Amino acid sequence: MAGTLDDGVLNSVLNANFKAVAEATALIANRMNQDMAQHQAETTKLGIASLAQQLDRANTLDPTEAASIHGVVNSTLAAKIDELGTAVNALLTSSQVNTKVAQSTPPETGKVG
């Protein structure tokens, strides 16, 4: 048996190969878990920074922007109040005309006298 390997050597090589493959799988899985944890940590940091920036924008209002918002709100409100006043005046005028007509006595025409 000059060309064959001893069963002990063959088993030793098989065991070493099996161990290498098994450890490689565990090492790859461990590395993937580390990468996912790092990615999650970086994503969380990015989310916190973005939220902080948005909250800062919401809480800090530029004076020019505040004045323009104030002007738009006031001009819109004034226009709506003016429209409402015009509508109320038209209703009052219409109501007063109808009231005067109802209170007046018809002319005495065609009366024999």
ABEGO torsion letter per residue (X at the ends): XAABBBAAAAAAAAAAAAAAAAAAAAAAAAAAAAAAAAAAAAAAAAAAAAAAAAAAAAABBBAAAAAAAAAAAAAAAAAAAAAAAAAAAAAAAAAAAAAAAAABBBBBBGBBX
